[in-house]
Amino acid sequence: MSNTDTVSPEATSFGELKARLDEIVELVSDDSLPLEEALKYYEEAVGLGLEASNILEQGINANTAEHDLAQEQAGDIEEKSEETVDISAGSTR
């Protein structure tokens, strides 16, 4: 990306967002950058940061849902295993 590029709204890759944020950091580190331009980069960086945060949040929520499902399935398996042991011992549940 050149220093005039921005990440499109469709860009949902965390890596793309981070790459652009890294580029912006490099650009605003230049002391000769006019304040107005630096402000535009700052505003872009804030938006990109929020988008990256949303992506991370979605990933966390997806992982939590997967973990909950796995725990639920593990509980079902353990419950069935206990029923099998009780039946084989001659008692019923």
PDB file of N, CA, C and O in Angstrom:
ATOM      1  N   MET A   1       0.829  -1.185   0.000  1.00  0.00           N
ATOM      2  CA  MET A   1       0.000   0.000   0.000  1.00  0.00           C
ATOM      3  C   MET A   1       0.872   1.247   0.000  1.00  0.00           C
ATOM      4  O   MET A   1       1.885   1.307   0.696  1.00  0.00           O
ATOM      5  N   SER A   2       0.475   2.233  -0.777  1.00  0.00           N
ATOM      6  CA  SER A   2       1.215   3.485  -0.747  1.00  0.00           C
ATOM      7  C   SER A   2       0.686   4.333   0.396  1.00  0.00           C
ATOM      8  O   SER A   2      -0.299   3.971   1.041  1.00  0.00           O
ATOM      9  N   ASN A   3       1.336   5.457   0.646  1.00  0.00           N
ATOM     10  CA  ASN A   3       0.919   6.265   1.774  1.00  0.00           C
ATOM     11  C   ASN A   3      -0.418   6.961   1.555  1.00  0.00           C
ATOM     12  O   ASN A   3      -0.913   7.620   2.469  1.00  0.00           O
ATOM     13  N   THR A   4      -1.015   6.835   0.376  1.00  0.00           N
ATOM     14  CA  THR A   4      -2.347   7.394   0.146  1.00  0.00           C
ATOM     15  C   THR A   4      -3.415   6.321   0.148  1.00  0.00           C
ATOM     16  O   THR A   4      -4.601   6.637   0.056  1.00  0.00           O
ATOM     17  N   ASP A   5      -3.030   5.077   0.250  1.00  0.00           N
ATOM     18  CA  ASP A   5      -3.993   3.979   0.275  1.00  0.00           C
ATOM     19  C   ASP A   5      -4.687   3.921   1.621  1.00  0.00           C
ATOM     20  O   ASP A   5      -4.141   4.326   2.646  1.00  0.00           O
ATOM     21  N   THR A   6      -5.892   3.412   1.589  1.00  0.00           N
ATOM     22  CA  THR A   6      -6.598   3.108   2.825  1.00  0.00           C
ATOM     23  C   THR A   6      -7.142   1.703   2.691  1.00  0.00           C
ATOM     24  O   THR A   6      -7.245   1.172   1.585  1.00  0.00           O
ATOM     25  N   VAL A   7      -7.485   1.106   3.804  1.00  0.00           N
ATOM     26  CA  VAL A   7      -8.058  -0.229   3.781  1.00  0.00           C
ATOM     27  C   VAL A   7      -9.534  -0.079   3.458  1.00  0.00           C
ATOM     28  O   VAL A   7     -10.231   0.733   4.066  1.00  0.00           O
ATOM     29  N   SER A   8     -10.009  -0.864   2.499  1.00  0.00           N
ATOM     30  CA  SER A   8     -11.407  -0.765   2.093  1.00  0.00           C
ATOM     31  C   SER A   8     -12.317  -1.282   3.193  1.00  0.00           C
ATOM     32  O   SER A   8     -11.888  -2.073   4.033  1.00  0.00           O
ATOM     33  N   PRO A   9     -13.580  -0.840   3.198  1.00  0.00           N
ATOM     34  CA  PRO A   9     -14.513  -1.319   4.218  1.00  0.00           C
ATOM     35  C   PRO A   9     -14.701  -2.830   4.173  1.00  0.00           C
ATOM     36  O   PRO A   9     -15.039  -3.440   5.187  1.00  0.00           O
ATOM     37  N   GLU A  10     -14.486  -3.438   3.011  1.00  0.00           N
ATOM     38  CA  GLU A  10     -14.657  -4.885   2.893  1.00  0.00           C
ATOM     39  C   GLU A  10     -13.483  -5.664   3.495  1.00  0.00           C
ATOM     40  O   GLU A  10     -13.581  -6.871   3.717  1.00  0.00           O
ATOM     41  N   ALA A  11     -12.385  -4.972   3.754  1.00  0.00           N
ATOM     42  CA  ALA A  11     -11.199  -5.648   4.283  1.00  0.00           C
ATOM     43  C   ALA A  11     -11.483  -6.096   5.708  1.00  0.00           C
ATOM     44  O   ALA A  11     -11.581  -5.274   6.619  1.00  0.00           O
ATOM     45  N   THR A  12     -11.613  -7.375   5.890  1.00  0.00           N
ATOM     46  CA  THR A  12     -11.920  -7.879   7.222  1.00  0.00           C
ATOM     47  C   THR A  12     -10.761  -8.663   7.805  1.00  0.00           C
ATOM     48  O   THR A  12     -10.884  -9.273   8.867  1.00  0.00           O
ATOM     49  N   SER A  13      -9.650  -8.645   7.116  1.00  0.00           N
ATOM     50  CA  SER A  13      -8.491  -9.377   7.598  1.00  0.00           C
ATOM     51  C   SER A  13      -7.770  -8.556   8.668  1.00  0.00           C
ATOM     52  O   SER A  13      -7.402  -7.401   8.450  1.00  0.00           O
ATOM     53  N   PHE A  14      -7.584  -9.172   9.804  1.00  0.00           N
ATOM     54  CA  PHE A  14      -6.858  -8.501  10.876  1.00  0.00           C
ATOM     55  C   PHE A  14      -5.452  -8.154  10.409  1.00  0.00           C
ATOM     56  O   PHE A  14      -4.922  -7.095  10.746  1.00  0.00           O
ATOM     57  N   GLY A  15      -4.847  -9.051   9.629  1.00  0.00           N
ATOM     58  CA  GLY A  15      -3.493  -8.808   9.123  1.00  0.00           C
ATOM     59  C   GLY A  15      -3.422  -7.581   8.229  1.00  0.00           C
ATOM     60  O   GLY A  15      -2.464  -6.812   8.299  1.00  0.00           O
ATOM     61  N   GLU A  16      -4.439  -7.396   7.385  1.00  0.00           N
ATOM     62  CA  GLU A  16      -4.479  -6.208   6.521  1.00  0.00           C
ATOM     63  C   GLU A  16      -4.613  -4.934   7.356  1.00  0.00           C
ATOM     64  O   GLU A  16      -3.964  -3.925   7.079  1.00  0.00           O
ATOM     65  N   LEU A  17      -5.453  -4.997   8.365  1.00  0.00           N
ATOM     66  CA  LEU A  17      -5.636  -3.835   9.231  1.00  0.00           C
ATOM     67  C   LEU A  17      -4.351  -3.496   9.975  1.00  0.00           C
ATOM     68  O   LEU A  17      -3.962  -2.331  10.063  1.00  0.00           O
ATOM     69  N   LYS A  18      -3.703  -4.512  10.503  1.00  0.00           N
ATOM     70  CA  LYS A  18      -2.470  -4.284  11.242  1.00  0.00           C
ATOM     71  C   LYS A  18      -1.381  -3.736  10.337  1.00  0.00           C
ATOM     72  O   LYS A  18      -0.620  -2.855  10.736  1.00  0.00           O
ATOM     73  N   ALA A  19      -1.306  -4.258   9.113  1.00  0.00           N
ATOM     74  CA  ALA A  19      -0.303  -3.766   8.171  1.00  0.00           C
ATOM     75  C   ALA A  19      -0.523  -2.279   7.890  1.00  0.00           C
ATOM     76  O   ALA A  19       0.432  -1.504   7.845  1.00  0.00           O
ATOM     77  N   ARG A  20      -1.773  -1.887   7.701  1.00  0.00           N
ATOM     78  CA  ARG A  20      -2.065  -0.469   7.443  1.00  0.00           C
ATOM     79  C   ARG A  20      -1.770   0.369   8.676  1.00  0.00           C
ATOM     80  O   ARG A  20      -1.231   1.469   8.551  1.00  0.00           O
ATOM     81  N   LEU A  21      -2.105  -0.116   9.851  1.00  0.00           N
ATOM     82  CA  LEU A  21      -1.800   0.622  11.078  1.00  0.00           C
ATOM     83  C   LEU A  21      -0.289   0.807  11.244  1.00  0.00           C
ATOM     84  O   LEU A  21       0.172   1.881  11.629  1.00  0.00           O
ATOM     85  N   ASP A  22       0.473  -0.244  10.952  1.00  0.00           N
ATOM     86  CA  ASP A  22       1.939  -0.144  11.024  1.00  0.00           C
ATOM     87  C   ASP A  22       2.453   0.904  10.042  1.00  0.00           C
ATOM     88  O   ASP A  22       3.370   1.666  10.349  1.00  0.00           O
ATOM     89  N   GLU A  23       1.851   0.930   8.863  1.00  0.00           N
ATOM     90  CA  GLU A  23       2.238   1.906   7.847  1.00  0.00           C
ATOM     91  C   GLU A  23       1.937   3.323   8.330  1.00  0.00           C
ATOM     92  O   GLU A  23       2.745   4.232   8.142  1.00  0.00           O
ATOM     93  N   ILE A  24       0.782   3.505   8.946  1.00  0.00           N
ATOM     94  CA  ILE A  24       0.406   4.827   9.451  1.00  0.00           C
ATOM     95  C   ILE A  24       1.372   5.274  10.543  1.00  0.00           C
ATOM     96  O   ILE A  24       1.766   6.439  10.584  1.00  0.00           O
ATOM     97  N   VAL A  25       1.750   4.366  11.419  1.00  0.00           N
ATOM     98  CA  VAL A  25       2.713   4.705  12.476  1.00  0.00           C
ATOM     99  C   VAL A  25       4.002   5.213  11.851  1.00  0.00           C
ATOM    100  O   VAL A  25       4.568   6.210  12.299  1.00  0.00           O
ATOM    101  N   GLU A  26       4.458   4.527  10.822  1.00  0.00           N
ATOM    102  CA  GLU A  26       5.686   4.941  10.142  1.00  0.00           C
ATOM    103  C   GLU A  26       5.509   6.327   9.505  1.00  0.00           C
ATOM    104  O   GLU A  26       6.406   7.167   9.578  1.00  0.00           O
ATOM    105  N   LEU A  27       4.358   6.557   8.886  1.00  0.00           N
ATOM    106  CA  LEU A  27       4.112   7.835   8.221  1.00  0.00           C
ATOM    107  C   LEU A  27       4.063   9.001   9.205  1.00  0.00           C
ATOM    108  O   LEU A  27       4.646  10.053   8.943  1.00  0.00           O
ATOM    109  N   VAL A  28       3.382   8.830  10.323  1.00  0.00           N
ATOM    110  CA  VAL A  28       3.256   9.940  11.278  1.00  0.00           C
ATOM    111  C   VAL A  28       4.521  10.133  12.107  1.00  0.00           C
ATOM    112  O   VAL A  28       4.637  11.116  12.838  1.00  0.00           O
ATOM    113  N   SER A  29       5.452   9.221  12.003  1.00  0.00           N
ATOM    114  CA  SER A  29       6.727   9.377  12.706  1.00  0.00           C
ATOM    115  C   SER A  29       7.629  10.400  12.014  1.00  0.00           C
ATOM    116  O   SER A  29       8.627  10.842  12.583  1.00  0.00           O
ATOM    117  N   ASP A  30       7.272  10.770  10.794  1.00  0.00           N
ATOM    118  CA  ASP A  30       8.032  11.754  10.027  1.00  0.00           C
ATOM    119  C   ASP A  30       7.724  13.154  10.571  1.00  0.00           C
ATOM    120  O   ASP A  30       6.590  13.621  10.471  1.00  0.00           O
ATOM    121  N   ASP A  31       8.716  13.812  11.137  1.00  0.00           N
ATOM    122  CA  ASP A  31       8.521  15.135  11.734  1.00  0.00           C
ATOM    123  C   ASP A  31       8.113  16.194  10.719  1.00  0.00           C
ATOM    124  O   ASP A  31       7.556  17.227  11.092  1.00  0.00           O
ATOM    125  N   SER A  32       8.384  15.951   9.441  1.00  0.00           N
ATOM    126  CA  SER A  32       8.049  16.952   8.429  1.00  0.00           C
ATOM    127  C   SER A  32       6.606  16.821   7.932  1.00  0.00           C
ATOM    128  O   SER A  32       6.163  17.624   7.112  1.00  0.00           O
ATOM    129  N   LEU A  33       5.869  15.815   8.423  1.00  0.00           N
ATOM    130  CA  LEU A  33       4.479  15.613   8.013  1.00  0.00           C
ATOM    131  C   LEU A  33       3.617  16.759   8.537  1.00  0.00           C
ATOM    132  O   LEU A  33       3.621  17.045   9.735  1.00  0.00           O
ATOM    133  N   PRO A  34       2.875  17.418   7.638  1.00  0.00           N
ATOM    134  CA  PRO A  34       2.002  18.507   8.097  1.00  0.00           C
ATOM    135  C   PRO A  34       0.970  17.991   9.102  1.00  0.00           C
ATOM    136  O   PRO A  34       0.510  16.852   9.021  1.00  0.00           O
ATOM    137  N   LEU A  35       0.627  18.852  10.037  1.00  0.00           N
ATOM    138  CA  LEU A  35      -0.296  18.477  11.108  1.00  0.00           C
ATOM    139  C   LEU A  35      -1.639  18.011  10.566  1.00  0.00           C
ATOM    140  O   LEU A  35      -2.206  17.043  11.074  1.00  0.00           O
ATOM    141  N   GLU A  36      -2.157  18.681   9.545  1.00  0.00           N
ATOM    142  CA  GLU A  36      -3.451  18.312   8.966  1.00  0.00           C
ATOM    143  C   GLU A  36      -3.413  16.884   8.402  1.00  0.00           C
ATOM    144  O   GLU A  36      -4.363  16.120   8.568  1.00  0.00           O
ATOM    145  N   GLU A  37      -2.322  16.539   7.744  1.00  0.00           N
ATOM    146  CA  GLU A  37      -2.172  15.184   7.200  1.00  0.00           C
ATOM    147  C   GLU A  37      -2.050  14.161   8.330  1.00  0.00           C
ATOM    148  O   GLU A  37      -2.640  13.082   8.262  1.00  0.00           O
ATOM    149  N   ALA A  38      -1.287  14.500   9.361  1.00  0.00           N
ATOM    150  CA  ALA A  38      -1.125  13.608  10.506  1.00  0.00           C
ATOM    151  C   ALA A  38      -2.470  13.348  11.168  1.00  0.00           C
ATOM    152  O   ALA A  38      -2.748  12.232  11.609  1.00  0.00           O
ATOM    153  N   LEU A  39      -3.305  14.384  11.237  1.00  0.00           N
ATOM    154  CA  LEU A  39      -4.630  14.242  11.827  1.00  0.00           C
ATOM    155  C   LEU A  39      -5.490  13.283  11.003  1.00  0.00           C
ATOM    156  O   LEU A  39      -6.222  12.470  11.567  1.00  0.00           O
ATOM    157  N   LYS A  40      -5.409  13.372   9.681  1.00  0.00           N
ATOM    158  CA  LYS A  40      -6.153  12.450   8.811  1.00  0.00           C
ATOM    159  C   LYS A  40      -5.705  11.013   9.058  1.00  0.00           C
ATOM    160  O   LYS A  40      -6.535  10.107   9.133  1.00  0.00           O
ATOM    161  N   TYR A  41      -4.403  10.805   9.183  1.00  0.00           N
ATOM    162  CA  TYR A  41      -3.897   9.460   9.459  1.00  0.00           C
ATOM    163  C   TYR A  41      -4.364   8.978  10.828  1.00  0.00           C
ATOM    164  O   TYR A  41      -4.706   7.808  10.999  1.00  0.00           O
ATOM    165  N   TYR A  42      -4.375   9.892  11.807  1.00  0.00           N
ATOM    166  CA  TYR A  42      -4.838   9.540  13.143  1.00  0.00           C
ATOM    167  C   TYR A  42      -6.296   9.085  13.100  1.00  0.00           C
ATOM    168  O   TYR A  42      -6.654   8.067  13.693  1.00  0.00           O
ATOM    169  N   GLU A  43      -7.133   9.846  12.393  1.00  0.00           N
ATOM    170  CA  GLU A  43      -8.543   9.480  12.283  1.00  0.00           C
ATOM    171  C   GLU A  43      -8.711   8.123  11.600  1.00  0.00           C
ATOM    172  O   GLU A  43      -9.536   7.309  12.014  1.00  0.00           O
ATOM    173  N   GLU A  44      -7.928   7.890  10.556  1.00  0.00           N
ATOM    174  CA  GLU A  44      -7.983   6.590   9.875  1.00  0.00           C
ATOM    175  C   GLU A  44      -7.560   5.475  10.839  1.00  0.00           C
ATOM    176  O   GLU A  44      -8.182   4.414  10.886  1.00  0.00           O
ATOM    177  N   ALA A  45      -6.498   5.730  11.603  1.00  0.00           N
ATOM    178  CA  ALA A  45      -5.991   4.721  12.533  1.00  0.00           C
ATOM    179  C   ALA A  45      -7.023   4.379  13.603  1.00  0.00           C
ATOM    180  O   ALA A  45      -7.161   3.218  13.988  1.00  0.00           O
ATOM    181  N   VAL A  46      -7.746   5.385  14.082  1.00  0.00           N
ATOM    182  CA  VAL A  46      -8.791   5.137  15.089  1.00  0.00           C
ATOM    183  C   VAL A  46      -9.856   4.217  14.506  1.00  0.00           C
ATOM    184  O   VAL A  46     -10.277   3.263  15.159  1.00  0.00           O
ATOM    185  N   GLY A  47     -10.293   4.500  13.278  1.00  0.00           N
ATOM    186  CA  GLY A  47     -11.293   3.659  12.621  1.00  0.00           C
ATOM    187  C   GLY A  47     -10.792   2.237  12.410  1.00  0.00           C
ATOM    188  O   GLY A  47     -11.521   1.270  12.627  1.00  0.00           O
ATOM    189  N   LEU A  48      -9.540   2.125  11.984  1.00  0.00           N
ATOM    190  CA  LEU A  48      -8.962   0.799  11.770  1.00  0.00           C
ATOM    191  C   LEU A  48      -8.837   0.042  13.087  1.00  0.00           C
ATOM    192  O   LEU A  48      -9.060  -1.168  13.144  1.00  0.00           O
ATOM    193  N   GLY A  49      -8.478   0.766  14.139  1.00  0.00           N
ATOM    194  CA  GLY A  49      -8.372   0.138  15.462  1.00  0.00           C
ATOM    195  C   GLY A  49      -9.707  -0.407  15.929  1.00  0.00           C
ATOM    196  O   GLY A  49      -9.777  -1.501  16.488  1.00  0.00           O
ATOM    197  N   LEU A  50     -10.767   0.353  15.701  1.00  0.00           N
ATOM    198  CA  LEU A  50     -12.104  -0.118  16.076  1.00  0.00           C
ATOM    199  C   LEU A  50     -12.508  -1.340  15.256  1.00  0.00           C
ATOM    200  O   LEU A  50     -13.091  -2.288  15.780  1.00  0.00           O
ATOM    201  N   GLU A  51     -12.191  -1.304  13.972  1.00  0.00           N
ATOM    202  CA  GLU A  51     -12.506  -2.456  13.122  1.00  0.00           C
ATOM    203  C   GLU A  51     -11.720  -3.697  13.567  1.00  0.00           C
ATOM    204  O   GLU A  51     -12.263  -4.800  13.609  1.00  0.00           O
ATOM    205  N   ALA A  52     -10.450  -3.507  13.893  1.00  0.00           N
ATOM    206  CA  ALA A  52      -9.628  -4.626  14.373  1.00  0.00           C
ATOM    207  C   ALA A  52     -10.179  -5.160  15.690  1.00  0.00           C
ATOM    208  O   ALA A  52     -10.203  -6.371  15.914  1.00  0.00           O
ATOM    209  N   SER A  53     -10.617  -4.262  16.550  1.00  0.00           N
ATOM    210  CA  SER A  53     -11.205  -4.678  17.822  1.00  0.00           C
ATOM    211  C   SER A  53     -12.464  -5.512  17.595  1.00  0.00           C
ATOM    212  O   SER A  53     -12.685  -6.508  18.284  1.00  0.00           O
ATOM    213  N   ASN A  54     -13.282  -5.108  16.638  1.00  0.00           N
ATOM    214  CA  ASN A  54     -14.491  -5.878  16.306  1.00  0.00           C
ATOM    215  C   ASN A  54     -14.143  -7.267  15.795  1.00  0.00           C
ATOM    216  O   ASN A  54     -14.795  -8.249  16.148  1.00  0.00           O
ATOM    217  N   ILE A  55     -13.114  -7.341  14.963  1.00  0.00           N
ATOM    218  CA  ILE A  55     -12.689  -8.646  14.445  1.00  0.00           C
ATOM    219  C   ILE A  55     -12.233  -9.542  15.589  1.00  0.00           C
ATOM    220  O   ILE A  55     -12.595 -10.718  15.640  1.00  0.00           O
ATOM    221  N   LEU A  56     -11.447  -8.996  16.501  1.00  0.00           N
ATOM    222  CA  LEU A  56     -10.981  -9.778  17.649  1.00  0.00           C
ATOM    223  C   LEU A  56     -12.149 -10.216  18.525  1.00  0.00           C
ATOM    224  O   LEU A  56     -12.186 -11.351  19.000  1.00  0.00           O
ATOM    225  N   GLU A  57     -13.092  -9.320  18.733  1.00  0.00           N
ATOM    226  CA  GLU A  57     -14.278  -9.638  19.547  1.00  0.00           C
ATOM    227  C   GLU A  57     -15.065 -10.789  18.916  1.00  0.00           C
ATOM    228  O   GLU A  57     -15.509 -11.703  19.610  1.00  0.00           O
ATOM    229  N   GLN A  58     -15.231 -10.733  17.593  1.00  0.00           N
ATOM    230  CA  GLN A  58     -15.941 -11.806  16.894  1.00  0.00           C
ATOM    231  C   GLN A  58     -15.201 -13.132  17.062  1.00  0.00           C
ATOM    232  O   GLN A  58     -15.822 -14.177  17.255  1.00  0.00           O
ATOM    233  N   GLY A  59     -13.874 -13.082  16.987  1.00  0.00           N
ATOM    234  CA  GLY A  59     -13.078 -14.290  17.173  1.00  0.00           C
ATOM    235  C   GLY A  59     -13.211 -14.843  18.583  1.00  0.00           C
ATOM    236  O   GLY A  59     -13.318 -16.054  18.777  1.00  0.00           O
ATOM    237  N   ILE A  60     -13.203 -13.958  19.553  1.00  0.00           N
ATOM    238  CA  ILE A  60     -13.357 -14.384  20.950  1.00  0.00           C
ATOM    239  C   ILE A  60     -14.732 -15.017  21.149  1.00  0.00           C
ATOM    240  O   ILE A  60     -14.855 -16.068  21.779  1.00  0.00           O
ATOM    241  N   ASN A  61     -15.770 -14.367  20.604  1.00  0.00           N
ATOM    242  CA  ASN A  61     -17.125 -14.909  20.742  1.00  0.00           C
ATOM    243  C   ASN A  61     -17.246 -16.268  20.065  1.00  0.00           C
ATOM    244  O   ASN A  61     -17.890 -17.172  20.598  1.00  0.00           O
ATOM    245  N   ALA A  62     -16.632 -16.417  18.895  1.00  0.00           N
ATOM    246  CA  ALA A  62     -16.682 -17.698  18.183  1.00  0.00           C
ATOM    247  C   ALA A  62     -15.956 -18.776  18.984  1.00  0.00           C
ATOM    248  O   ALA A  62     -16.443 -19.901  19.094  1.00  0.00           O
ATOM    249  N   ASN A  63     -14.795 -18.439  19.543  1.00  0.00           N
ATOM    250  CA  ASN A  63     -14.048 -19.410  20.347  1.00  0.00           C
ATOM    251  C   ASN A  63     -14.812 -19.797  21.600  1.00  0.00           C
ATOM    252  O   ASN A  63     -14.809 -20.961  22.003  1.00  0.00           O
ATOM    253  N   THR A  64     -15.465 -18.823  22.214  1.00  0.00           N
ATOM    254  CA  THR A  64     -16.260 -19.105  23.411  1.00  0.00           C
ATOM    255  C   THR A  64     -17.410 -20.047  23.078  1.00  0.00           C
ATOM    256  O   THR A  64     -17.687 -20.990  23.819  1.00  0.00           O
ATOM    257  N   ALA A  65     -18.079 -19.781  21.952  1.00  0.00           N
ATOM    258  CA  ALA A  65     -19.193 -20.640  21.539  1.00  0.00           C
ATOM    259  C   ALA A  65     -18.702 -22.058  21.248  1.00  0.00           C
ATOM    260  O   ALA A  65     -19.356 -23.030  21.626  1.00  0.00           O
ATOM    261  N   GLU A  66     -17.558 -22.179  20.581  1.00  0.00           N
ATOM    262  CA  GLU A  66     -16.988 -23.507  20.304  1.00  0.00           C
ATOM    263  C   GLU A  66     -16.638 -24.219  21.605  1.00  0.00           C
ATOM    264  O   GLU A  66     -16.894 -25.414  21.756  1.00  0.00           O
ATOM    265  N   HIS A  67     -16.051 -23.480  22.540  1.00  0.00           N
ATOM    266  CA  HIS A  67     -15.661 -24.068  23.818  1.00  0.00           C
ATOM    267  C   HIS A  67     -16.899 -24.537  24.580  1.00  0.00           C
ATOM    268  O   HIS A  67     -16.910 -25.634  25.140  1.00  0.00           O
ATOM    269  N   ASP A  68     -17.938 -23.706  24.599  1.00  0.00           N
ATOM    270  CA  ASP A  68     -19.175 -24.086  25.294  1.00  0.00           C
ATOM    271  C   ASP A  68     -19.801 -25.330  24.673  1.00  0.00           C
ATOM    272  O   ASP A  68     -20.279 -26.212  25.387  1.00  0.00           O
ATOM    273  N   LEU A  69     -19.797 -25.398  23.352  1.00  0.00           N
ATOM    274  CA  LEU A  69     -20.343 -26.562  22.661  1.00  0.00           C
ATOM    275  C   LEU A  69     -19.524 -27.807  22.986  1.00  0.00           C
ATOM    276  O   LEU A  69     -20.088 -28.874  23.230  1.00  0.00           O
ATOM    277  N   ALA A  70     -18.200 -27.677  22.992  1.00  0.00           N
ATOM    278  CA  ALA A  70     -17.339 -28.815  23.314  1.00  0.00           C
ATOM    279  C   ALA A  70     -17.573 -29.279  24.751  1.00  0.00           C
ATOM    280  O   ALA A  70     -17.617 -30.479  25.018  1.00  0.00           O
ATOM    281  N   GLN A  71     -17.723 -28.333  25.670  1.00  0.00           N
ATOM    282  CA  GLN A  71     -17.994 -28.685  27.064  1.00  0.00           C
ATOM    283  C   GLN A  71     -19.335 -29.400  27.187  1.00  0.00           C
ATOM    284  O   GLN A  71     -19.465 -30.372  27.931  1.00  0.00           O
ATOM    285  N   GLU A  72     -20.323 -28.912  26.457  1.00  0.00           N
ATOM    286  CA  GLU A  72     -21.649 -29.527  26.485  1.00  0.00           C
ATOM    287  C   GLU A  72     -21.587 -30.948  25.932  1.00  0.00           C
ATOM    288  O   GLU A  72     -22.176 -31.870  26.498  1.00  0.00           O
ATOM    289  N   GLN A  73     -20.869 -31.117  24.826  1.00  0.00           N
ATOM    290  CA  GLN A  73     -20.747 -32.449  24.237  1.00  0.00           C
ATOM    291  C   GLN A  73     -19.970 -33.375  25.160  1.00  0.00           C
ATOM    292  O   GLN A  73     -20.311 -34.552  25.283  1.00  0.00           O
ATOM    293  N   ALA A  74     -18.935 -32.864  25.807  1.00  0.00           N
ATOM    294  CA  ALA A  74     -18.164 -33.682  26.744  1.00  0.00           C
ATOM    295  C   ALA A  74     -19.038 -34.097  27.922  1.00  0.00           C
ATOM    296  O   ALA A  74     -18.924 -35.221  28.411  1.00  0.00           O
ATOM    297  N   GLY A  75     -19.903 -33.210  28.379  1.00  0.00           N
ATOM    298  CA  GLY A  75     -20.817 -33.528  29.468  1.00  0.00           C
ATOM    299  C   GLY A  75     -21.803 -34.604  29.064  1.00  0.00           C
ATOM    300  O   GLY A  75     -22.122 -35.488  29.859  1.00  0.00           O
ATOM    301  N   ASP A  76     -22.297 -34.536  27.818  1.00  0.00           N
ATOM    302  CA  ASP A  76     -23.217 -35.557  27.315  1.00  0.00           C
ATOM    303  C   ASP A  76     -22.532 -36.911  27.246  1.00  0.00           C
ATOM    304  O   ASP A  76     -23.134 -37.926  27.596  1.00  0.00           O
ATOM    305  N   ILE A  77     -21.297 -36.939  26.806  1.00  0.00           N
ATOM    306  CA  ILE A  77     -20.546 -38.199  26.698  1.00  0.00           C
ATOM    307  C   ILE A  77     -20.313 -38.772  28.090  1.00  0.00           C
ATOM    308  O   ILE A  77     -20.477 -39.974  28.302  1.00  0.00           O
ATOM    309  N   GLU A  78     -19.932 -37.920  29.041  1.00  0.00           N
ATOM    310  CA  GLU A  78     -19.686 -38.379  30.407  1.00  0.00           C
ATOM    311  C   GLU A  78     -20.970 -38.921  31.021  1.00  0.00           C
ATOM    312  O   GLU A  78     -20.950 -39.937  31.715  1.00  0.00           O
ATOM    313  N   GLU A  79     -22.081 -38.245  30.767  1.00  0.00           N
ATOM    314  CA  GLU A  79     -23.366 -38.680  31.294  1.00  0.00           C
ATOM    315  C   GLU A  79     -23.730 -40.059  30.735  1.00  0.00           C
ATOM    316  O   GLU A  79     -24.181 -40.929  31.480  1.00  0.00           O
ATOM    317  N   LYS A  80     -23.539 -40.260  29.435  1.00  0.00           N
ATOM    318  CA  LYS A  80     -23.839 -41.553  28.810  1.00  0.00           C
ATOM    319  C   LYS A  80     -22.916 -42.632  29.361  1.00  0.00           C
ATOM    320  O   LYS A  80     -23.335 -43.771  29.563  1.00  0.00           O
ATOM    321  N   SER A  81     -21.669 -42.273  29.602  1.00  0.00           N
ATOM    322  CA  SER A  81     -20.712 -43.227  30.147  1.00  0.00           C
ATOM    323  C   SER A  81     -21.141 -43.671  31.539  1.00  0.00           C
ATOM    324  O   SER A  81     -21.043 -44.855  31.860  1.00  0.00           O
ATOM    325  N   GLU A  82     -21.612 -42.753  32.369  1.00  0.00           N
ATOM    326  CA  GLU A  82     -22.080 -43.096  33.713  1.00  0.00           C
ATOM    327  C   GLU A  82     -23.308 -43.993  33.653  1.00  0.00           C
ATOM    328  O   GLU A  82     -23.442 -44.910  34.463  1.00  0.00           O
ATOM    329  N   GLU A  83     -24.210 -43.740  32.697  1.00  0.00           N
ATOM    330  CA  GLU A  83     -25.389 -44.580  32.535  1.00  0.00           C
ATOM    331  C   GLU A  83     -24.988 -46.000  32.173  1.00  0.00           C
ATOM    332  O   GLU A  83     -25.582 -46.959  32.667  1.00  0.00           O
ATOM    333  N   THR A  84     -23.990 -46.142  31.320  1.00  0.00           N
ATOM    334  CA  THR A  84     -23.523 -47.460  30.914  1.00  0.00           C
ATOM    335  C   THR A  84     -22.959 -48.209  32.109  1.00  0.00           C
ATOM    336  O   THR A  84     -23.221 -49.401  32.263  1.00  0.00           O
ATOM    337  N   VAL A  85     -22.201 -47.547  32.946  1.00  0.00           N
ATOM    338  CA  VAL A  85     -21.630 -48.174  34.134  1.00  0.00           C
ATOM    339  C   VAL A  85     -22.742 -48.608  35.074  1.00  0.00           C
ATOM    340  O   VAL A  85     -22.681 -49.717  35.605  1.00  0.00           O
ATOM    341  N   ASP A  86     -23.743 -47.789  35.300  1.00  0.00           N
ATOM    342  CA  ASP A  86     -24.844 -48.144  36.180  1.00  0.00           C
ATOM    343  C   ASP A  86     -25.627 -49.341  35.647  1.00  0.00           C
ATOM    344  O   ASP A  86     -26.012 -50.219  36.420  1.00  0.00           O
ATOM    345  N   ILE A  87     -25.860 -49.386  34.370  1.00  0.00           N
ATOM    346  CA  ILE A  87     -26.595 -50.508  33.774  1.00  0.00           C
ATOM    347  C   ILE A  87     -25.800 -51.799  33.917  1.00  0.00           C
ATOM    348  O   ILE A  87     -26.367 -52.844  34.235  1.00  0.00           O
ATOM    349  N   SER A  88     -24.507 -51.736  33.686  1.00  0.00           N
ATOM    350  CA  SER A  88     -23.692 -52.940  33.772  1.00  0.00           C
ATOM    351  C   SER A  88     -23.579 -53.434  35.211  1.00  0.00           C
ATOM    352  O   SER A  88     -23.322 -54.617  35.439  1.00  0.00           O
ATOM    353  N   ALA A  89     -23.765 -52.550  36.176  1.00  0.00           N
ATOM    354  CA  ALA A  89     -23.706 -52.953  37.583  1.00  0.00           C
ATOM    355  C   ALA A  89     -25.033 -53.500  38.068  1.00  0.00           C
ATOM    356  O   ALA A  89     -25.152 -53.938  39.212  1.00  0.00           O
ATOM    357  N   GLY A  90     -26.046 -53.474  37.184  1.00  0.00           N
ATOM    358  CA  GLY A  90     -27.323 -54.034  37.555  1.00  0.00           C
ATOM    359  C   GLY A  90     -28.318 -53.024  38.075  1.00  0.00           C
ATOM    360  O   GLY A  90     -29.466 -53.378  38.342  1.00  0.00           O
ATOM    361  N   SER A  91     -27.913 -51.777  38.227  1.00  0.00           N
ATOM    362  CA  SER A  91     -28.860 -50.776  38.691  1.00  0.00           C
ATOM    363  C   SER A  91     -29.312 -49.934  37.504  1.00  0.00           C
ATOM    364  O   SER A  91     -28.629 -49.859  36.483  1.00  0.00           O
ATOM    365  N   THR A  92     -30.451 -49.315  37.653  1.00  0.00           N
ATOM    366  CA  THR A  92     -30.956 -48.458  36.586  1.00  0.00           C
ATOM    367  C   THR A  92     -31.046 -47.034  37.074  1.00  0.00           C
ATOM    368  O   THR A  92     -31.165 -46.783  38.274  1.00  0.00           O
ATOM    369  N   ARG A  93     -30.991 -46.130  36.172  1.00  0.00           N
ATOM    370  CA  ARG A  93     -31.092 -44.715  36.507  1.00  0.00           C
ATOM    371  C   ARG A  93     -32.416 -44.202  36.149  1.00  0.00           C
ATOM    372  O   ARG A  93     -32.698 -43.022  36.355  1.00  0.00           O
TER     373      ARG A  93
END
